[in-house]
Amino acid sequence: MPELDRMNRSTPCRAALTATQSPGRESGGAAVMEKAPERVRKPSPRYKVLLHNDPVNTMEYVVGTLRQVVPSLSEQDAIAVMLEAHNTGVGLVIVCDIEPAEFYSETLKAKGLTSTIEPES
């Protein structure tokens, strides 16, 4: 019987000892949870839609076509792009993702204007 009494006394001590010394626990007794790393999306590359000067089309036609093809351009923006192309040889129409850039450029070409795209950088 003294042996049984000795085992009962030592059991709680052993349990307390292992709870405080077990790996993966902080001093407060809370388990540390590892958080999975979050995936960060890389932004898609942007492209410049460029309008090149041409001596064939009138300024009014170019402005109207720009506004028709790129609805986000205001009248003032379209005039500024046309004048930039007229004065420097090339004007920046818009900067956007590849698919809309290709669409805008191809549509401008279909309407008789000269347009290209290039990566923004």
N, C-alpha and C positions, 0 to 999 in steps of 0.2 A: 503494500500500500504506500509506503513512503516513496517508492519509485514512481507510481502513478501521480502522486502529489507533486513530485519534482518535474515531471513532464508537463503537467498543466501550468505550472508557473513559468516554464521556459518557452512555451508555445507563443504566448502573446508577445514576448520580447522579440522572438525571432520574426514574427509577422511585422512588428513595428520597425524593426531594423531593415527588413527587405523593402518596405514601402518607402522609406526615406532614402535608401541607397540605390534604388533601381535606376538603370540608365534610361534616358529619354524623358526624365521628369525634371522640372525646374525646382527651385527652392520652395515655391509655393505649393508644390504637389500637383500642379496641372501638367497634363501631357502636352508636348510641343507638337503641333501639327505642321507638316511640311506642305506649303502651298505650291501647286503646280505652276510653272512659269506661264505667263499669259503670252499669247501670240500677238505680235505687233504687225499690223498690216503696213506694208510699204506703200506710200502713195503712188498712184499710177503716173507715168510720165506725161507731161503736158506738151502740147504742140502749138506752134504759132501758125496761123493761117495768114498768108501774105498775099497782097494784091499788087500786081506789077502794073506800071504805067503802060498805057497803050494809046497810040495816036488816033485810033479808029472811032471809039465810042465817045459820046458827048458826056460832059460832067454830070448832067442831069440823069442820063441813063445809068451811069455808074452808081450814083447816090441811090437812085430808086432800086436798082438791082441789089445793092448791098443791104438795104432795108428789107427787101423782100426775102432774100436768102438767109440773112441773119437777123431774126426778129428782135433780138435783144439790143440791137443798135438803134440809138435815137437818130433823129435827123441830123443833129449837130455832130454826133459820132461818125456817121456815114460821110458827112462833108469833110470832117477832119481826116479820115482814112483816104478819101479820094484826093484831097489836097496833098497829103503826105506822099502818096504814090505819084502824083503829078509833078511835085517839086523835087523829090529825091529819087524817084524811080521805083520805089517799093513802099507800101504802107501796111502796117500791122492791123489786120481786121479783128482778130480775136485770138485768145489763148485758151485751149480746152483739151479734153481727152482726144485720143487718136481717132475714134470713130466719128464724132461730130466734126472734127477738123477735116477728115477726108470727105465727109458729106458736103460741108460748106465749100471746100475747094472745088470739088467735082461739079457742084451745082453752079458755081460762079463760071467755071469753064464752059459748061453747057449753055450759058447765057452770053457767051462771047467775050468774057473777061479772062485775063491771064492771072492765074493763081497757083501758088505752091504752098506746101506745108514743110515745116522743119521743127526739130525738137527744140524746146525752150531750154536755154542754159546760159 
